[in-house]
Amino acid sequence: MRQVIRATAILAFAVLAAMPAMAQRSDIVVGLVLEPPHLDPTSNAAAAIDEVVYANVFEGLTRFGPDGDILPALAQSWDVSEDGLTYTFHLAEGVSFHDGSALTADDVAFSLDRARAGDSVNAQKFLFADIESVEASDDLTVVVTLSQPNGNFPFNMAWGDAVIVAPESAETNATAPVGTGPFRFEDWRQGDSVTLVRNEEYWGGPALLERATFRFISDPTAAFAAMMAEDVDTFPVFPAPETLAQLDTDPRFEVVVGTTEGETILAMNNRREPLDNVLVREAIAHAIDRQAVIDGAMFGYGTPIGTHFAPHHPAYVDLTDLSEYDPERSRELLAEAGVSGLRLSLALPPPVYARRGGEIIAAQLRDVGIETEIVNVEWAQWLEQVFGEGDFDLTVISHTEPMDIEIYGREDYYFGYGAPEFVALWDELTRTTEPEERNALLGDLQRNISENFVNAYIFQLAKAGVQNAGLEGLWVNAPTQATDLTGVYWAN
């Protein structure tokens, strides 16, 4: 007997179709802080890519819903064998790529095999690590065999890194993305904007917007000016939180505050002396006043965290006491480690939480005797130098991928942890399907990285955004890094 999973996406389109026809706006201008390095989500870790293309241009077998639920996408349903090793995905009929070619099971097999190949440049290869084989049994049926049961597999397939691409366009998706989604790529003005237009041949419910322009505005003052001038219709994550109260009193706008998966951390290079010493890392963690960073950099928007895990998740463990603000303890630990006159570099990418937060953290570290050299880096430089090459001492960054604690099991990840005991716990988690047991293991994983002070955990990034009061259908929360426009429309 097989376990059968059947899931049907509840789309907003059925409700909206009943609305009376009115001469409403059919375009939108979305403000984003960062410009993506390119537009292929299968070959780069930058969240800015998914913020443009996830669910809009590219689709996977499954997808995240607005509240984090795993919903069907290109796979309308799937069956799971009793031993948990075989997933049979049943694809939607009539799906075409934007170039007119039909989606078949062979494209799915190509995409998954490409992502898990030895020479793959996919930034999240762990998502595919348990795949033993992928076979197209017919045009609309894909059979995925795993090497071990993995209760996370439908969740893994919802990531932007697991979207389905065609062999013919895979190599050019970075600059001319071709997906199956309700919007197709039209134009990219480097340094300014990306424009998408409605895919009139979309296989599912049609988008309600005809055109979407993503404008890249990293400067907080410019972002505020763009909102006030109504040059931008929405800024899902607004880079000038100090102005949200003012915007909230303006009847033209609505301030929307939700949750994200963004753990904001002071990442430490565990490979470099003296940061390879847990006493030094603990000293740094105790030197940071989380609330002062939240108040000073984010004007109160954010939740203190003591580990790399979202507080809204049922498995979250509050470990903030392990690294509570205690500058005297910090000085004692540095003395115990035999470290004095410590000077470290602090790389800060463009987002407000990093630039403003980094300056506050630098002052707090100075108070315990640690001098930092602040180096402001652009996003492409951060991705290449810090994330890609691991060339840094300290950096402030928000990890916005959903439930991404797995990164601590990778020795080659940029902050360089990969402790065997952590890896063993993670392997046990992937083999476990019972919810209570999984939550207990997730708690053990959180304790492991917190007790080893791998990084300093500061706050969970809030989704503090602003939008035109006439817009409907934008996500309140951010279960993944996305600006999902599939159900967005103008109410007035």
C-alpha positions in Angstrom: 0.0 0.0 0.0 1.3 3.4 -0.9 0.9 6.7 0.9 -0.8 9.0 -1.5 -0.5 12.8 -1.3 -3.0 14.9 -3.2 -2.9 18.7 -2.8 -4.8 21.4 -4.7 -3.7 25.0 -4.7 -6.4 27.4 -3.6 -5.9 30.3 -6.0 -7.1 33.8 -5.6 -8.1 33.9 -9.2 -11.5 32.2 -8.8 -12.6 34.9 -6.4 -11.1 37.7 -8.4 -12.7 36.5 -11.6 -16.1 37.3 -10.2 -15.2 40.9 -9.7 -16.9 43.4 -12.0 -14.9 44.6 -15.0 -13.5 48.0 -14.2 -10.9 50.2 -15.8 -8.2 49.5 -13.2 -4.5 49.9 -13.5 -2.8 46.8 -14.9 0.9 47.7 -14.2 3.0 47.8 -11.0 6.3 49.3 -10.0 8.0 47.3 -7.2 11.0 48.8 -5.3 13.8 46.4 -4.3 16.9 47.3 -2.3 19.3 45.1 -4.3 19.8 44.4 -8.0 20.3 40.7 -8.7 23.7 39.7 -10.2 21.8 37.8 -12.9 18.3 36.2 -13.2 19.1 32.5 -13.0 18.0 31.2 -9.6 19.7 27.8 -10.2 23.2 29.2 -10.2 23.6 31.8 -7.5 22.7 32.3 -3.8 21.6 35.9 -4.1 18.2 36.4 -2.7 17.7 39.3 -5.1 17.2 36.8 -7.9 14.3 35.1 -6.4 12.8 38.4 -5.4 12.2 39.1 -9.1 11.7 35.7 -10.7 10.3 33.3 -8.0 6.7 32.2 -9.0 6.6 35.0 -11.5 9.0 33.7 -14.2 10.2 30.3 -13.0 8.2 27.5 -11.3 9.2 24.3 -9.6 7.5 21.0 -8.9 6.2 22.5 -5.7 6.1 26.1 -4.3 5.8 28.1 -1.1 2.4 29.6 -0.4 2.1 33.0 1.3 2.1 31.5 4.8 4.8 28.9 4.1 2.6 26.0 3.1 4.0 23.7 0.4 1.6 23.8 -2.6 1.5 22.1 -5.9 3.1 23.9 -8.8 4.2 22.2 -12.0 3.4 18.9 -10.2 -0.3 18.8 -9.6 0.0 15.9 -7.3 2.6 13.3 -6.1 2.7 9.8 -4.6 5.1 8.6 -2.0 6.1 4.9 -1.7 5.6 3.2 1.7 9.3 3.1 2.3 9.6 6.8 1.6 12.2 6.3 -1.2 10.1 6.9 -4.3 8.3 10.1 -5.2 6.1 10.0 -8.3 5.2 13.5 -9.5 2.3 14.0 -11.9 2.8 17.1 -14.0 0.1 19.6 -15.1 -1.1 19.3 -18.6 -0.6 21.9 -21.3 2.4 23.7 -19.7 4.7 25.5 -22.1 7.9 27.5 -21.6 7.9 31.1 -22.6 9.6 30.2 -25.9 6.6 28.0 -26.8 8.2 24.6 -26.2 6.2 22.1 -24.2 7.2 21.1 -20.7 7.7 17.4 -20.4 9.0 15.0 -17.7 12.3 15.0 -19.6 12.7 18.7 -18.7 12.2 17.9 -15.0 14.7 15.1 -15.2 17.2 17.4 -16.9 16.7 20.1 -14.3 17.2 17.9 -11.3 20.1 16.0 -12.8 21.8 19.3 -13.8 21.3 20.7 -10.2 22.8 17.6 -8.6 25.7 17.0 -11.0 29.3 17.0 -9.8 30.0 20.2 -11.8 26.8 21.9 -10.8 27.0 25.6 -9.8 23.7 25.4 -7.9 24.2 27.2 -4.6 22.0 24.8 -2.7 23.1 21.4 -3.9 22.1 19.9 -0.6 18.5 20.1 -1.8 19.2 17.3 -4.3 21.8 15.3 -2.3 19.5 12.4 -1.6 18.4 11.9 -5.2 19.6 8.6 -6.5 17.9 8.7 -9.9 15.3 10.7 -11.9 13.3 9.0 -14.6 10.5 10.2 -17.0 8.1 7.3 -17.2 5.9 9.2 -19.6 5.6 12.8 -20.8 3.7 13.9 -17.6 5.1 11.5 -15.0 8.5 11.8 -13.2 9.8 9.2 -10.8 12.4 10.3 -8.3 14.2 7.7 -6.3 16.0 8.7 -3.1 19.0 7.0 -1.5 17.4 7.4 1.9 14.0 8.7 3.1 13.8 12.5 3.3 10.7 14.0 4.8 11.9 17.4 3.5 11.8 16.5 -0.1 8.6 18.3 -1.2 9.9 21.3 0.8 13.2 21.1 -0.9 11.6 21.2 -4.3 9.8 24.5 -3.5 13.1 26.4 -3.3 13.9 28.8 -6.1 17.1 26.8 -6.6 14.9 23.8 -7.7 12.9 25.5 -10.5 12.5 23.6 -13.7 14.3 24.9 -16.8 14.6 23.7 -20.4 17.8 22.3 -21.8 17.6 24.8 -24.7 17.6 27.9 -22.5 19.4 26.8 -19.3 22.7 28.3 -20.3 21.2 31.8 -21.1 18.7 32.1 -18.2 21.1 34.5 -16.4 20.4 37.3 -18.9 17.3 36.1 -20.8 15.3 33.9 -18.4 12.8 31.4 -20.0 10.5 29.8 -17.5 6.9 28.5 -17.4 5.5 31.2 -15.1 2.6 33.7 -15.4 5.1 36.5 -16.4 7.8 36.4 -19.0 11.0 38.5 -19.1 10.9 41.6 -21.3 13.8 43.9 -20.4 16.7 44.5 -18.0 18.1 48.0 -17.7 21.3 47.4 -15.8 21.6 49.5 -12.7 17.9 50.5 -12.9 15.2 47.9 -13.4 13.9 44.6 -14.7 10.5 44.5 -16.5 8.2 41.5 -16.8 5.0 41.2 -18.9 2.1 38.9 -18.6 2.4 35.5 -20.2 -0.7 35.3 -22.3 -0.2 31.6 -22.9 0.2 30.7 -19.2 -1.1 27.2 -18.4 -2.7 28.2 -15.1 -4.8 31.1 -13.9 -3.7 34.2 -15.7 -1.9 37.0 -13.9 -4.1 40.0 -13.2 -1.3 42.5 -13.9 -0.1 43.1 -17.5 3.3 44.5 -16.6 5.6 44.6 -13.6 8.7 46.7 -13.3 11.2 46.0 -10.5 13.3 49.2 -9.7 16.5 48.9 -7.7 16.9 51.6 -5.1 19.3 50.9 -2.3 19.6 54.4 -0.9 17.0 55.0 1.9 16.6 58.6 1.1 15.9 57.9 -2.5 13.5 55.1 -1.6 11.5 57.4 0.6 11.4 60.0 -2.2 10.3 57.5 -4.7 7.4 56.4 -2.5 6.3 59.9 -1.7 6.3 60.8 -5.4 4.4 57.5 -6.2 7.1 56.5 -8.6 7.1 53.2 -6.8 3.9 51.3 -5.9 5.3 49.0 -3.3 8.5 48.4 -1.4 8.0 45.0 0.2 11.1 45.5 2.4 11.5 49.2 2.9 15.1 50.4 3.4 14.1 53.5 5.4 12.3 52.1 8.5 12.6 55.5 10.3 10.1 56.9 7.8 7.4 54.2 8.1 5.5 56.0 10.8 5.3 59.1 8.6 4.2 57.0 5.6 1.6 55.2 7.8 -0.2 58.5 8.4 -0.5 59.2 4.7 -3.8 57.8 3.3 -2.2 57.0 0.0 -0.1 54.3 1.6 -0.4 51.2 3.8 2.5 50.0 6.0 2.6 46.2 6.2 4.7 44.4 8.8 5.1 40.7 8.7 7.7 38.0 9.3 10.6 36.7 7.2 13.0 33.8 7.2 15.9 36.3 7.5 18.3 35.5 10.4 20.5 38.6 10.6 23.9 37.6 12.0 27.4 38.8 12.6 29.1 36.0 10.6 32.6 35.0 11.8 35.3 33.3 9.7 35.7 30.1 11.8 38.8 29.2 9.7 40.9 32.3 10.6 42.9 32.9 13.8 41.8 34.0 16.3 38.2 33.4 15.3 38.9 29.7 15.2 39.0 29.9 19.0 35.5 29.5 20.5 36.4 31.7 23.4 37.0 34.6 21.0 33.8 34.0 19.2 31.9 33.8 22.5 33.5 37.1 23.5 32.3 38.8 20.4 28.8 37.4 20.9 28.6 38.8 24.5 29.9 42.2 23.2 26.7 42.8 21.1 23.6 44.5 22.5 21.0 43.0 20.1 18.2 45.5 21.1 20.5 48.4 20.6 21.2 47.2 17.0 17.5 46.6 16.3 16.5 50.1 17.7 19.4 51.9 16.1 19.5 50.3 12.7 15.9 49.1 12.2 14.0 51.6 14.4 12.6 48.7 16.5 11.6 46.4 13.6 13.1 43.0 14.4 13.1 40.1 16.9 16.2 39.2 18.9 17.5 35.7 18.2 20.1 33.5 19.8 20.4 30.9 17.1 20.0 30.6 13.3 16.3 29.8 13.3 13.1 31.8 12.8 11.2 32.6 16.0 7.8 32.0 14.4 8.8 28.3 13.6 7.3 25.8 16.1 10.7 24.2 16.6 12.4 27.5 17.6 14.3 27.4 20.9 15.0 30.8 22.6 18.8 30.7 23.2 19.4 34.4 23.6 20.6 33.9 27.2 23.6 31.9 26.0 25.0 35.0 24.4 23.4 37.8 26.4 24.9 41.3 26.3 27.7 41.2 28.9 30.7 43.3 27.9 32.6 42.4 31.2 32.2 38.7 30.4 33.5 39.5 26.9 36.6 41.1 28.2 37.2 38.2 30.6 36.9 35.7 27.7 39.4 37.6 25.6 41.8 37.6 28.5 41.3 33.9 28.9 42.0 33.3 25.2 45.2 35.3 25.6 44.0 37.9 23.0 44.6 41.6 23.3 44.7 44.5 20.8 42.6 42.5 18.4 41.9 44.1 15.0 39.4 42.6 12.5 37.9 43.6 9.2 34.1 44.0 9.0 32.6 43.7 5.5 29.2 45.4 5.2 27.0 44.9 2.1 24.5 47.6 1.0 21.3 46.8 3.0 20.4 49.1 5.8 20.5 46.4 8.4 24.2 45.7 7.4 25.5 49.2 7.0 23.7 50.9 10.0 23.8 47.7 12.1 27.5 47.2 11.3 28.4 50.6 12.6 26.6 50.0 15.9 28.3 46.6 16.2 31.7 48.1 15.5 31.2 50.6 18.4 30.1 47.8 20.7 33.2 45.7 19.8 35.4 48.7 20.4 34.0 49.0 23.9 35.5 45.6 24.8 38.8 46.2 23.1 38.2 44.8 19.6 38.9 47.3 16.8 37.3 46.8 13.4 38.1 48.1 10.0 34.7 48.7 8.3 34.8 47.9 4.6 31.6 48.8 2.7 31.3 46.4 -0.2 28.8 46.3 -3.1 26.6 43.2 -3.4 28.5 41.6 -6.3 31.7 42.0 -4.3 30.2 40.5 -1.2 29.0 37.5 -3.2 32.4 37.0 -4.8 34.8 37.8 -2.0 33.0 36.9 1.2 30.5 34.3 0.2 32.4 32.8 -2.7 36.0 33.0 -1.5 35.6 33.2 2.3 37.9 36.2 2.3 36.7 38.1 5.4 36.9 38.3 9.2 33.4 39.5 10.1 30.4 40.4 8.1 26.8 41.4 8.8 24.3 39.5 6.6 20.7 38.3 6.7 20.1 34.7 5.5 16.6 34.8 4.0 16.3 31.2 2.8 13.6 29.1 4.6 14.8 26.9 7.5 18.4 27.0 6.2 20.2 25.8 9.4 21.6 23.0 7.2 24.3 25.4 6.0 26.2 24.8 9.2 26.9 21.3 8.1 29.0 22.4 5.2 32.7 22.7 5.8 33.1 24.7 2.6 30.4 27.2 3.5 31.7 30.8 3.8 31.9 30.9 7.6 33.4 27.4 7.8 31.8 25.2 10.5 30.7 21.7 9.4 31.3 20.1 12.8 30.8 16.2 12.7 28.3 16.3 15.5 26.1 18.8 13.7 26.3 16.8 10.5 25.2 13.7 12.3 22.2 15.5 13.8 21.2 16.8 10.4 21.5 13.3 8.8 19.2 12.0 11.5 16.8 14.8 10.9 16.5 13.9 7.2 15.6 10.3 8.1 13.0 11.4 10.5 9.4 12.0 9.6 7.5 12.2 12.9 6.9 15.9 13.7 7.7 15.9 17.4 10.9 14.0 16.8 11.9 16.4 14.0 11.3 19.4 16.3 13.4 17.9 19.0 16.3 17.3 16.5 15.9 20.9 15.2 16.3 22.1 18.8 19.5 20.1 19.2 20.8 21.6 16.0 20.1 25.1 17.2 21.8 24.4 20.5 24.9 23.0 18.8 25.6 26.2 16.8 24.7 28.5 19.7 26.8 26.7 22.2 29.8 26.8 19.8 29.2 30.5 19.0 29.7 29.8 15.3 28.3 33.2 14.6 26.8 36.0 16.7 23.0 35.8 16.2 21.4 39.3 16.3 17.8 39.5 15.1 15.2 38.1 12.8 14.6 40.6 10.0 11.0 41.9 9.9 9.2 42.3 6.6 8.5 46.0 7.2 7.1 47.3 3.9 4.9 50.0 2.4 2.5 49.8 -0.5 -0.1 51.9 -2.3 -3.4 51.6 -0.4 -5.1 50.4 -3.6 -2.9 47.3 -4.0 -4.2 43.9 -3.0 -2.7 40.4 -3.0 0.9 41.1 -2.0 2.4 38.7 0.6 2.3 40.0 4.2 4.9 37.5 5.4 8.0 36.2 3.5 8.3 32.4 3.8 10.9 32.6 1.1 12.7 35.5 -0.7 10.0 36.3 -3.3 7.8 39.1 -4.6 5.0 36.8 -5.8 2.8 38.9 -8.1 0.6 36.0 -9.3 -2.5 37.2 -7.3 -1.8 41.0 -7.1 -4.3 43.5 -8.4 -5.5 47.0 -8.1 -8.7 47.4 -6.0 -9.1 51.1 -6.8 
